[in-house]
Amino acid sequence: MIQELDNVVLTVDLPQFGLASGDIGTVVMLHASGKGYEVEFVTLDGETIAVTSLLAAQVRPILHKEIAHVRRVAA
C-alpha cells in the first residue's frame, strides 16, 4: 500500500501541469484511506511543478529494477 512520503509513478498524462505518464512524484497526503493521494512533482533541481490530488488509479508504486529517465517539463 502506498504511504505518505512514498515516491510514486504517474500512470496518466496531466497536460495542464506539464506532466506525463511515467513522471515520479512524492505522496504528501493520503485521501480516504488510500483511495486518493496528494502528490508533489518536483524537477531534479528542486522546483515544484505541481501539487495535485490524484485517484489511486492515476499513480502506482515504483517497481523493482525500474530506472528514472530525464525529460524537460512541457511549457
RODOTI-435408 format. One record per residue (C-alpha): chain; x, y, z; residue in one letter. Coordinates in pm, whole numbers. Example, Ala and Ser with C-alpha at 12.3 -4.5 7.8 and 13.67 -1.06 7.14 Angstrom:
  mol       u       v       w  type
    A    1230    -450     780     a
    A    1367    -106     714     s
% end
This chain:
  mol       u       v       w  type
    A       0       0       0     m
    A     123     349     -85     i
    A     204     564     219     q
    A     286     930     280     e
    A     634    1026     153     l
    A     645     729     -88     d
    A     762     806    -440     n
    A     504     705    -700     v
    A     481     687   -1078     v
    A     213     879   -1264     l
    A       7     647   -1489     t
    A    -173     917   -1690     v
    A     -75    1237   -1867     d
    A    -165    1562   -1689     l
    A    -101    1819   -1964     p
    A    -247    2102   -1756     q
    A      60    2063   -1529     f
    A     311    1964   -1799     g
    A     326    1613   -1653     l
    A     340    1286   -1845     a
    A     276     923   -1763     s
    A     593     786   -1605     g
    A     682    1102   -1413     d
    A     777    1047   -1049     i
    A     614    1233    -760     g
    A     604    1214    -381     t
    A     287    1144    -184     v
    A     239    1426      65     v
    A    -107    1325     191     m
    A    -341    1026     180     l
    A    -709    1078      97     h
    A    -987     843     212     a
    A    -752     570     338     s
    A    -564     538       9     g
    A    -845     596    -241     k
    A    -655     905    -350     g
    A    -338    1099    -284     y
    A    -200    1448    -281     e
    A     119    1419    -487     v
    A     400    1671    -536     e
    A     600    1669    -859     f
    A     941    1838    -845     v
    A    1215    1897   -1103     t
    A    1556    1745   -1032     l
    A    1684    2088    -927     d
    A    1409    2128    -668     g
    A    1140    2339    -838     e
    A     786    2227    -757     t
    A     592    2179   -1080     i
    A     260    2072    -928     a
    A      90    1953    -613     v
    A    -232    1782    -713     t
    A    -495    1538    -588     s
    A    -496    1209    -776     l
    A    -705     895    -766     l
    A    -531     572    -670     a
    A    -562     451   -1031     a
    A    -361     751   -1154     q
    A     -42     651    -970     v
    A     143     332    -889     r
    A     435     234    -668     p
    A     784     229    -813     i
    A     869    -129    -909     l
    A    1190    -326    -861     h
    A    1450    -275   -1136     k
    A    1293      46   -1276     e
    A    1517     336   -1374     i
    A    1433     707   -1389     a
    A    1454     894   -1720     h
    A    1513    1269   -1757     v
    A    1300    1498   -1976     r
    A    1222    1869   -1986     r
    A     889    1981   -1843     v
    A     640    2076   -2113     a
    A     579    2450   -2137     a
% end
